[in-house]
Amino acid sequence: MMRRKLVAGNWKMHGLSGDLGEIASISIAAETIDADIALCLPATLIERASRACRGFPIGGQDVHQADKGAHTGCVSAAMLLDAGAKLTIVGHSERREAQNESDADVKAKAEAALAAGLDVILCVGESDTIREAGTAVATVSAQLDASLPGSIGEANRFSVAYEPIWAIGTGKVPSTTDIGEMHAALRQRLAAAYGEAGHQIRILYGGSVKASNAAEIFAVADVDGALVGGASLKAVDFLPIATAAEVA
């Protein structure tokens, strides 16, 4: 089954008003690329980027599961939408580890975002200890099962990003065989959860994706795009990755 590639940039805690020009450059170039492109920005930039890049999807990096309330420092799905966001990441390893987010938290966040009208990229991945122990596939499959929302609506509104924690920002990348094995296992779990719709959900790879390895990664079966960290901060680094998705 052919699924249109998605390449989403995750700027993490990077980006000030002076970077809006870089975002605009990416959005302009994205109009000519035959793939879905998006940037998930710090909350402080979402509204300004959305106004400057109309028609180009800007996303959040997290969302709270509650509609509103006494949740200091948190952002609801309605707030993201109000700022102009079209999508959000949930369950990134940096939040699971640093903020102690559980699979149940991630599931609740995904459900809240989808119900509000945001598209969702749900992240899963294993540590180097788990990879070395030979239990990566079983561990990540279980993590996905426990994090999946009860329903997803239209399959193109929901994506899963496999990000081996040990590959994020390290320059290390799993072999294409390992990536293919993991993505095949995740596809099986998605099909078990959602039936035919599970075959339409995009599974992204994330972790030290760059221009020099993007085409090889995108050629792996069931790799439907990428969630890109540091290489998404500059158009000169990010756009070649997006272009590789177009020709994959």
MIVO-980176 format. One record per atom (N, C-alpha, C, O): residue in one letter; z, y, x. Coordinates in steps of 0.001 Angstrom, whole numbers, plus 524288, in hexadecimal, padded with zeros to 5 digits. Layout:
aZYX;...
This chain:
m800007FB5180340;m800008000080000;m80000804E780367;m803338056D806F4;m7FC66808798024A;m7FC1F80D4E8053F;m7FFE081157802EA;m7FFB0812877FE42;r803308135A8062F;r806D08177C80497;r805BC81C42807F1;r8053681BD580CB4;r80569820C28057D;r80463825968085A;r808F0826A680C10;r80D7C8266780A84;k807AE827D1810EB;k80BBC828B3814D8;k80ED082DB5813B7;k80CC28318A811AA;l813CE82D7F81526;l8174983200814CC;l819B1832F181A2B;l81BEF82F6181C7F;v8193B837B181C1C;v81BC183937820FE;v81F6583DC481FC3;v81DA18420981E6C;a8247283CD482038;a8285B840C781EFA;a82B608423D823E2;a82D2783ED9826CA;g82BEE84743824C2;g82F058491E82924;g8349A84A258277A;g8358F84C4B82348;n838438489F82ABC;n83DD3849A3829CF;n83FB584D4982E23;n8406584BA68329B;w840878523482CC7;w8420A85616830B5;w847C9855CB8322F;w849718584A835F2;k84ADE852C482F41;k8507B852398306C;k852F9857AA830E1;k8519885B1F82DD5;m8568A8588B83484;m8591585DAD834E0;m8562086125838C2;m85839862E283CB8;h851328621083771;h84DC18658183A71;h84AF18690683694;h849BE8676783237;g849E786DCA8382D;g846AB8713883505;g849628762A83345;g84D7687602830BA;l8470487AA7834B3;l848CB87FCD83310;l84424882B9830BE;l83FCE880A78309B;s845038877282EF3;s840CB88A6882C7E;s83C2188B1983023;s837AD88B6882E5B;g83D2488B5583535;g838E788BEB838F3;g8354A8873B83936;g831198878C83B8B;d836D8882DC836D9;d833A587E1F836EB;d8303387D9A8321A;d82D53879C78319A;l830718815F82E92;l82D3E8810E829DA;l827698811082B22;l8245087EB58284E;g825E9883A882F50;g82074883A8830EA;g81E9B87E3C8327A;g81A2B87CBD83162;e8220A87B4B8350B;e820BF875F083690;e81FFF87289831BB;e81C6E86F518317C;i823688734D82DED;i822FE8706182908;i81DEA871B58263D;i81B4A86E4282429;a81C8C876B082632;a817AA87858823B7;a812F2875F882675;a80F3187465823E6;s8131E875B582BA2;s80EC58735C82E93;s80E0386DA482D1E;s8099C86BCF82C82;i8126086AD882C90;i8120F8655882B06;i80FD9864DA82587;i80C908617E82485;s811A586834821F7;s80FE5867D381C89;s80A0E868F581C0E;s807598666681902;i8081F86CB481EFC;i8028D86E0681ECD;i7FF3B86986820C7;i7FB518681B81E5F;a800CE8674C82527;a7FDDF862E98275D;a7FE2385E1D823D5;a7FA6A85B1582391;a8028985D6D8211E;a80332858D781DC2;a7FF34858AB8195D;a7FDF98547A8175A;e7FD2885D42817DB;e7F94B85D71813A5;e7F45485A808150C;e7F171858DD81191;t7F349859CD81A0D;t7EE718574781BC2;t7EF3E8519781D46;t7EB8584EF581ECD;i7F41384FA781CDF;i7F55184A4F81E7E;i7F5AD846CE819B5;i7F85084824815EA;d7F31184261819DC;d7F2F683EC78156F;d7F7B083B1B815A1;d7F7298365F81645;a7FC3E83D6B81511;a8012A83A90814CB;a8052283E4681268;a8044D843028126B;d8096783C398105E;d80D8783F8480E3A;d811138414C812A7;d812FA83E1B815B4;i811F58466C812FF;i8151B848B98172B;i8197484BEE814AF;i8189084E9B810CA;a81E2684BB1816E4;a8228984EC1814E5;a8264A84FF781955;a8265584D4B81D54;l8296D8540381899;l82D908555281C4E;l832BF855A98196C;l833298585281571;c836BB852F081B74;c83C018533381957;c83F2A856C081CF0;c840348557482173;l840AB85B4581AD1;l842C985F8C81DEC;l848998605B81CD8;l84AB285E488190C;p84B378636B8203E;p85094864FF81F0B;p850AB867F6819D9;p84CE186A9881880;a854F08678A816F8;a8554986A07811D5;a8546386FE48121E;a852788723C80E62;t855C48724781687;t85531877F081724;t84F85879BA8174E;t84E6E87E5881682;l84BEA8762981852;l8466387798818C2;l84318875E781418;l83E998778A813A3;i84533872B3810A9;i842018705580C93;i83F5C8746180922;i83AA38741680847;e8424B8782280727;e83FF187BF480398;e83BC587F3080652;e8378387FEA80434;r83CED8812580AFE;r839218846D80DBA;r8343E8815380F32;r82FE28834F80EC7;a834F987C78810E9;a83074879428124C;a82D36877FA80D7C;a82869877F680DBD;s82FCA876E78091B;s82CF5875AB8044C;s829C287A488026F;s8256E8799980074;r82BD787EFA8030C;r828F7883AB80170;r82453884B480516;r820258865B80362;a8252C883B280A1B;a82116884C480DF5;a81CCB880AD80DEE;a8185E881C880F73;c81E1487BF380C34;c81A5B8778C80C7B;c819B78751E8071D;c81AD48707E8066A;r817FA8781580368;r817568761C7FE13;r8135C871A47FE06;r80F2F871F980062;g814CA86D7B7FB47;g8115D868F17FB0A;g81279864F07FF3F;g81096860867FEF8;f815858667180326;f816FA862CE80755;f81C91860FE80644;f8200D86444805C0;p81D8585BE0805ED;p822BF85A0C80463;p826E885ADB80898;p8266F858F980CFF;i82AF185DB18071C;i82F8985E8580A5B;i833F885B4A80808;i8349785B1380345;g83708858CA80B5F;g83B448557B80975;g8407A856C980BE2;g840CF859A980FB9;g84495854968098B;g849CC854DA80BB9;g84AE38501580F0C;g847E384C5380F0A;q84F3185042811E2;q850AB84BF581556;q85511848A981314;q85670844968153C;d8574084A6D80EC1;d85B6D8479780C1D;d85C2C84A1B806CB;d85A4184E6A805DA;v85EEE847748034F;v860198498D7FE2A;v86539847237FC5B;v86667842AC7FDB3;h8684584A097F956;h86D12847D57F72D;h86BDA8450E7F211;h8683D846877EF42;q86EE28410E7F0E8;q86DD583DFC7EC32;q86FA88409F7E730;q86DEA83F2B7E2F2;a8732A844837E799;a875058473F7E2EC;a8716C84BC27E185;a86EE184E0A7E4E8;d8713A84D067DC78;d86E06851657DAB0;d8703E8569C7DC83;d86D5285A2F7DDDC;k8756C857037DC8C;k8782585BCD7DE19;k87DE485A737DEC3;k87F7E856147DD8F;g880FF85E1E7E0A5;g8869885D257E0EE;g8890D85EE47E600;g886BB861D37E905;a88DCA85D0A7E6E6;a890E785E9A7EB73;a88F6885B497F02B;a8923F857BD7F1BF;h88AF185C887F257;h888E5859907F6D3;h8872F85D817FAF3;h8828785E727FBB0;t88AF585FC27FD95;t889ED863F880148;t88608862558057B;t8869D85E42807F9;g882158659380633;g87E388649D80A48;g879DC860F9808BD;g876478601680BD3;c87A0C85ECC803F6;c8760E85B1180248;c871D985DC37FF09;c8729B8621B7FD1D;v86D7285B257FE76;v8690485D427FB90;v867498593D7F78A;v86673854B17F8DB;s866BE85ADF7F2AD;s865218574E7EE82;s85F31856FD7EE33;s85C6885A1C7F092;a85D518532A7EB3C;a857B58529A7EA72;a855868576E7E7B0;a8514B859477E908;a8585E859777E3DB;a8568D85E1F7E115;a8561A862CD7E4C2;a8528B865FD7E439;m859B2863337E877;m8597D8677B7EC42;m854B9866F87EFCA;m8521D86AD77F0F2;l85399862367F17F;l84EFA861607F4C0;l84A04862D07F1C7;l846988657B7F3DA;l849A9861077ECEC;l8451C862577E9BC;l844AA868387E8E9;l8406486A677E925;d8490A86ABD7E7F6;d8491B870627E70F;d8473A8735F7EBE0;d844E68778E7EB6F;a84849871247F081;a8469D8739C7F564;a840E8872867F6A1;a83EAC874EA7FA28;g83E8A86EE87F3BB;g8390486DBC7F494;g837ED8686A7F6F5;g83368867227F7FC;a83BF18654C7F7DA;a83B29860227FA2F;a8386C85C767F65E;a8391485CD67F19E;k83556858E87F895;k832A0854FA7F578;k834C584F827F67E;k833D584BEE7F36C;l8379584EDB7FAB4;l83985849B47FC3E;l83E7C84A4A7FF61;l8400984EA0800C2;t840FF845DE80083;t8458F845E9803E5;t84622840AB806A5;t8448883C99804A5;i8486D840E180B36;i84A0883C2B80E06;i84F7683AAD80C15;i852A283E1880AE9;v8508D835A080BBB;v855DE833C280AD7;v856E582F3180E89;v8535582C4480FE7;g85BCC82EA38101E;g85D5B82A1381328;g85BBD82A08818CC;g85BAF825E181B39;h85A6582E9181B07;h858FE82E948208E;h85D9D82C88823BC;h8622182D7C82262;s85C79829C4827E6;s860A58275582B0B;s8648B82B5182D18;s8692782A1E82DC5;e862AB8301582E17;e86632834178301C;e86A23835C582BF9;e86E57837B382D48;r868D4835108270F;r86C998361A822DC;r86FDD8313B821C5;r8748E831A2820C8;r86D7E82CC3821EF;r87081827F68211F;r874CD8277B8253E;r87933825F482409;e8737F828CA82A18;e877498281D82E4D;e87B0282CC482ECA;e87FC582C1282EC2;a878DE8317E82F3D;a87C26836138302C;a87F3A837B882B55;a88395839B582BC6;q87CED836E1826AA;q87F838387D821CF;q881B3833D781EC5;q8838B8346D81A5E;n8817982F3F82127;n883BE82A7C81EC3;n881858295881956;n8845E8278F815E6;e87C8782A578188E;e87A298293A81385;e8793782360812E1;e8771D820D28165F;s87AC38215180E73;s87A2381BCA80D50;s874F181ACA80A96;s8724B81E70808EB;d87383815D380A25;d86ED48147080734;d86F488165B80195;d86B72818237FF4B;a873FD815FF7FF5A;a874D3817C77F9F5;a873EA81DA47F983;a871B381F7A7F5A8;d8759D820977FD73;d874A08263E7FD79;d86EC1827547FD8D;d86CCB82A9E7FAA5;v86C0A82487800E5;v866618255980176;v8638F824037FC62;v8600D826D97FAB6;k8651681FBE7F9FB;k862C181E407F4F2;k8639D8227C7F0E6;k85FFA823E77EE17;a8685A824887F08C;a86995828947ECB1;a8666F82D8A7EDB8;a86498830137EA12;k865D482EE37F2A7;k862CC833867F400;k85D0E832CC7F292;k85A9B836597F072;a85AF382E437F3B8;a8557D82D317F269;a854A682D767EC87;a850CD82FB37EAB5;e8583682B327E997;e857B482B3E7E3E6;e8580A830CE7E1C1;e85514832397DE3E;a85B9E833F27E3D6;a85C2D8395A7E204;a8574E83C877E33A;a8558083F8E7DFF5;a8552E83BDC7E7E4;a8508C83ECF7E970;a84BD883D5E7E617;a84910840CF7E436;l84AF1838567E557;l84686836947E236;l847098386F7DC94;l8433583A247DA38;a84BC88381A7DA6A;a84CA4839B57D500;a84B8D83F897D443;a849D1841357D01A;a84C99842987D85A;a84BC6848417D810;a84614849C47D8D7;a8448A84E207D786;g842EF846397DAF6;g83D6D847667DBD3;g83BD0847F67E178;g837628497A7E292;l83F5B846C27E520;l83E02846DD7EAAC;l83BCD841957EC57;l83D9583D857EA79;d837FD8419A7EFCC;d8366583CD67F26B;d83A9583B777F677;d83D8083EDE7F837;v83ADA836827F7EC;v83F0C834B37FB5A;v83CE2831697FFD2;v8398282E137FF0C;i83EE48326D80482;i83E1182F0B80906;i8436882CBC80A68;i846E882F8D80C20;l84402827B2809AC;l848FB8250980A9C;l848C78223A80FE0;l8455181F05810CD;c84C7A8237081349;c84C6C8215F818A4;c84FFC81CA58194F;c8544081C648171A;v84E21818F381C63;v8513C8147281E02;v850128135D823BF;v84C0D81509825C9;g853998108F82656;g852A480F4A82BD2;g8576180CD882E5D;g85BB880D2282C51;e8568280A6E832DF;e85AA4807828358D;e85BFD809E183AD4;e858DB80CB383D25;s860A5808B683CB1;s8626080A63841E1;s86021806C384609;s85DFE802A2844D0;d860A18085A84AF3;d85EC78050184F37;d861F57FFFE84F8A;d85FE57FBE985105;t866FC8004584E2B;t86A4C7FB9484E4A;t868567F78284A75;t868197F2DE84BB0;i866F07F945845D6;i864E97F5AC841DD;i85F9E7F38E8437F;i85E917EEEA842CA;r85C4B7F6D4845A4;r857307F50D84777;r857C87F0DC84BA6;r855247ECD884B7B;e85B3E7F1CC84F63;e85C077EE11853A8;e85E7D7E8F9851CB;e85DC37E4DE85430;a861677E94784D82;a863DE7E48C84B5E;a860047E14084841;a861457DCE0846B4;g85B537E35184754;g8575D7E06384482;g857F37E07583E9D;g8559C7DD4183BE6;t85B157E41C83C99;t85C097E44C836F7;t859D27E93B8346E;t85B757EAB783029;a8561C7EBC18370D;a854187F0BD8351E;a8519F7F03582FB7;a852D07F34682C35;v84E397EC6282F04;v84B707EBE382A11;v84F3B7EAD382599;v84ED77ED4082176;a852D77E74682661;a856A17E60182247;a85A177EAAF82109;a85B3A7EBC181C7D;t85BC27ED7782518;t85F407F1EE82454;t85C8B7F65D8216E;t85EB87F88781DBB;v857D27F7BA82316;v8550D7FC13820A5;v853547FAA781B1D;v853557FDFB817A5;s851DD7F5BE81A44;s850707F40481500;s8550C7F48E81144;s8546D7F64B80CD4;a859AA7F30E8131A;a85E5A7F38980FDC;a85FAD7F94580EE2;a861547FAB880A9B;q85EEE7FC80812E1;q85FE98021F8124E;q85C468047280E33;q85DEC8079B80AF9;l85755802DE80E56;l8539E804C980A7D;l855228030680501;l8553F8063180164;d8564B7FE098045E;d857BD7FBF97FF3C;d85C347FF207FCD2;d85C23800517F829;a86015800768000C;a864BB8032E7FE13;a863D4808FE7FD3F;a866F080B8D7FA9E;s85F9E80B257FF73;s85E95810C17FF17;s85A85812267FAFB;s85A11816B37F980;l8579280E567F91F;l8533C80F767F597;l85515811907F056;l858DA80F8F7EE1F;p85276815977EE50;p853B08177C7E90C;p8523E813697E4F9;p84EE8810117E5DC;g854D1813C37E080;g853D180FF17DC64;g84E418101A7DA6D;g84C0480C0D7D91F;s84BFB814C87DA33;s8467E815567D8B2;s84429819CC7DBD7;s846F981D3F7DDA8;i83F03819B87DC79;i83C7E81DA27DFC7;i83873820E77DCDF;i8367F824C07DEFF;g8372D81F747D818;g83306822447D560;g82DCB8210C7D7E4;g82C8B81C7C7D8C1;e82AC0825007D912;e825B18242C7DB95;e82685822B87E149;e82985825427E40E;a823D581E9A7E307;a824B381C847E84E;a82378820757EC8F;a825D5820497F0BE;n81FD3824007EB95;n81E60827C57EFB0;n8227382C0D7F06C;n821E682F507F3E9;r8268482C177ED35;r82AB682FEC7EDC6;r82F2682DE17F133;r832D3830BE7F262;f82ECE829007F2C4;f83313826937F5B2;f830E4823DB7FA85;f82D1E820E57FA2D;s83344824E17FEFA;s831AF82258803DF;s836878205F806AC;s83AD882255805DF;v835BD81C80809EF;v839DA81A7780D56;v8383E81B9A812EF;v833B681ADF8145F;a83BF081D6281617;a83AD981E5281BA4;a83E3981AA681EE9;a8430681ADE81EBC;y83BA08174C821E1;y83E6D813F482599;y83EEC816DC82AB6;y83B068180582D47;e843C88180E82C34;e844D781ACD83114;e848E4817D28343E;e84D908185983340;p84731814AE8380C;p84B068123083B75;p84E328165D83E44;p84BFE819A8840FD;i8534C8163F83DA1;i8569D81A7383FA7;i855ED81B2284586;i8561181F8384782;w85533816DE84840;w854CA8170184DED;w84FA48196C84FCF;w84F0381A7A85475;a84BFA81A4A84C35;a846F481C9684DB3;a846A68226284C74;a843028250484E2A;i84A6A8246E8497F;i84A23829E0847CB;i84B5582D8984C55;i84FB782DA784E50;g8476C8308084DF2;g8481A8345D8520E;g848E88322E85783;g84A488351285B1A;t8481082D1B8582C;t8490D82AAE85D41;t8441F829A68605D;t84459828BB86514;g83FA7829CE85DBA;g83ACC828588604E;g839BC822898600B;g83575820CC86161;k83D9981F7A85E54;k83CDF819D985DB5;k83A4D818C48586B;k83B9581B4585485;v836BC8151485851;v8340D813A985382;v833D880DB285325;v832A480B2185708;p834F980B6F84E9D;p8346D805C684E08;p82EC58041D84EF9;p82B2F8074B84E95;s82E047FF3985030;s828B17FD49850AB;s8261F7FD5B84B4E;s828C67FD5A8474B;t820FE7FD6A84B48;t81E447FD4C84643;t81F7F7F8468434A;t81F717F83683E7B;t820977F41F8461E;t8221B7EF338439A;t827497EFDA840C4;t827E17EE1783C55;d82B0A7F26384353;d830227F33C840E7;d82FB87F6EC83C3A;d832397F61083836;i82C8F7FB0483CC2;i82BCC7FE9B83863;i829577FBBE833C8;i82B0D7FC5782F53;g825527F89F834E2;g822B87F5B4830C0;g826577F1DA82E11;g826247F13F8294D;e829A17EF4083112;e82D587EB8682ED0;e8311C7EE4F82B21;e8322C7EC6B826D6;m833237F2D282CD3;m836E07F5AB82996;m8344D7F7C8824AD;m836797F74E82069;h82FB77FA1B82537;h82D1D7FC5A820AD;h82B957F82081CBF;h82BCA7F90981807;a82A0F7F39181E9F;a828CB7EF3E81B10;a82DA77ED8A81804;a82D567EC578135E;a832207ED7081AA9;a837057EBF481811;a838917F007813FF;a83A567EEAE80FBC;l837E37F50581554;l839347F928811A3;l835817F91280CF1;l837287FA0B80888;r8308E7F7EB80DE1;r82CDC7F77580985;r82E997F31E805D3;r82E577F3B58010F;q830597EECD80805;q8322E7EA6E804CF;q836CE7EC1280173;q837177EAAC7FCDC;r83A6B7EF05803B4;r83F017F0C1800CD;r83D707F4A47FC80;r83F947F4797F833;l839B57F8247FDA7;l837EF7FBE57F9BB;l835357F9227F533;l835EC7FA997F0AD;a8321D7F52D7F666;a82F807F2397F24E;a8336B7EF3D7EEF6;a832C77EEC77EA38;a8377E7ED367F181;a83B857EA707EE95;a83E6E7EE1F7EAEC;a840027EC977E6A5;a83F247F3057ECA1;a842127F6CD7E980;a83ECF7F9377E527;a840C87FA107E0DA;y839D17FA567E637;y836AE7FD6C7E29B;y831A77FACE7E0C4;y82E977FD377DDF3;g830C27F5F97E24B;g82C0A7F34F7E09A;g8272C7F5B37E300;g827237F6FA7E7A2;e8231B7F6517DFF1;e81E287F8577E1E7;e81EC77FDC07E44A;e81C217FF057E819;a82239800F07E21C;a82312806307E440;a82502805F37E9DA;a8240C809857ECED;g827BC801BC7EB2E;g829B0801227F082;g82567800AD7F48C;g82643801BC7F929;h820C37FF167F2D4;h81C4C7FEB47F660;h8198F804037F709;h81649804A67FA81;q81AE4807B97F3C3;q8187980CE17F406;q81BDA810D87F6EE;q819F0814FA7F877;i820D780FA07F7B3;i82467813267FA6C;i822E58137A8002C;i821D280F7E802A5;r822D38182C80246;r82185818D7807C6;r82640817C480B37;r82A9A8197880A15;i82550814EC80F6A;i8295A813DE81355;i827CA816B081854;i823D08156B81AB7;l82AE481A78819DF;l829D081D9881E7F;l82CBA81B618232B;l830C3818D482298;y82AA481C63827CA;y82D8281B2182C99;y82F708203782F01;y82CAC8242582EE0;g834218202F83130;g83633824C1833E5;g8393782331838B9;g83BF081F3A838B9;g838C38264083CCD;g83B898252B841AD;g837F2825D484651;g835148223B847B7;s8381582A89848CA;s834DF82BB284D5E;s82F0682B2B84C54;s82C108297584FB5;v82D6482CAD8478D;v827CA82CD98465B;v82576831B9848E4;v827A3835FC84875;k821128311184B81;k81E6A8357384DFF;k8188D8347F84DF5;k816BC8305784C5C;a815A48385A84FB7;a80FF9837FB84F79;a80DE5833408526A;a80A07830E2850CF;s81070831E2856AF;s80E7682DA885A02;s80F4182831857C1;s80CA18248585968;n812DD82796853F8;n813C08225B851D1;n812DD8220884BED;n8133D81DCE849AB;a811AF8267684968;a8114E82688843B6;a80D06822EA841A8;a80DEF81FFB83DF5;a8087482316843F7;a8041B81FF1841F8;a8055B81A218423E;a804218173483EA2;e807CB8187484687;e80934812F18471E;e80D318115584303;e80CD980D11840D3;i810F5814B9841F7;i814F58138883E0B;i81294813688389A;i813C880FEB83585;f80F388172D83762;f80CDF8176A83230;f80939812D28311E;f8081C811A382C98;a80760810428352E;a803DB80BD383478;a806C2806D7832E3;a8044F802FB83165;v80C00806EC83335;v80F1E80254831CE;v80F34801BD82BDF;v80FB48059782909;a80EB97FCEE82A07;a80EDA7FBEF82467;a813F27FDE782208;a818227FD5182452;d813858003F81D6A;d818038024B81A7F;d81A99806FE81D09;d81EEA8087381B7F;v8181880965820DE;v819E180E80822D4;v816878129A82015;v811D98130C82116;d818FC8159081CA1;d8162C8192981937;d816FC81EDE81AB5;d816448226681786;g8187F81FB481F9D;g81956825078216C;g81E0B82543824FC;g81FBA8214E82722;a8202A829F882598;a8247282AB482956;a8282E82EF082785;a826AF8329D824CD;l82D1182E5482917;l830F58327B828B9;l831DD8344182E50;l833DF8314A83186;v830628391482F79;v8300E83AFE834D3;v8345883F02835D0;v834FE842AC832C4;g8374183E5583A09;g83B6D841EF83B63;g839948464883EF1;g836E2849DD83D33;g83B0284603843EF;g839F684A37847A2;g8344784BC98480C;g833178505D848EA;a830C58481584771;a82B3084947847F0;a8290984C4A84345;a8247784DC984344;s82C4A84D3383F48;s82A688502C83AC3;s82B9E855FA83B2B;s82A1E85900837BF;l82E548579183F55;l82FFF85CFC83FCA;l82B9B860B68415A;l82BED8656A84068;k8278E85E98843BB;k82331861CD84583;k81E1085F9184363;k81D2E85AD78437A;a81AC58630284183;a815C68614983F62;a812A385E338435C;a8102185A54841FE;v812BF85FDF8484B;v80FB085D5184C5A;v81159857AE84D2B;v80E2D8547684ED0;d816468566784C0B;d8182E8510984C8E;d8179884DF38477C;d816608494D8478D;f81879850988431F;f818A784DEC83E0F;f8134A84CBC83BD2;f8126F84886839A8;l80FB28506583C52;l80A9D84FB6839D2;l8077984B1383BE8;l804CA84889838D4;p807AB849D684102;p804E684527842BF;p8070F8402384045;p8042583C6A83F68;i80C258400B83F21;i80E7283B8383C79;i80C4383B26836EE;i80AC1836F383521;a80C1E83FA083444;a80A0283FBC82F00;a8044183E1E82EE7;a8028F83B5582B5F;t8015883FD7832B2;t7FBCF83E6E8330B;t7FB198389883409;t7F7718363183209;a7FE9B8365883722;a7FE61830A58380F;a7FF3182DA083302;a7FCF0829718324C;a8026782FB782F7B;a8033982D3482A73;a7FE4D82D5682723;a7FD36829B982429;e7FB5E83185827B3;e7F68883218824AA;e7F29282DDB825F8;e7EFD882BE882286;v7F24582C7682AE2;v7EE36828B682C7F;v7F02D8232382C9F;v7ED1D81F8E82D93;a7F53C8224982BAF;a7F76B81CF682BF1;a7F578819A382771;a7F6E58151082708;
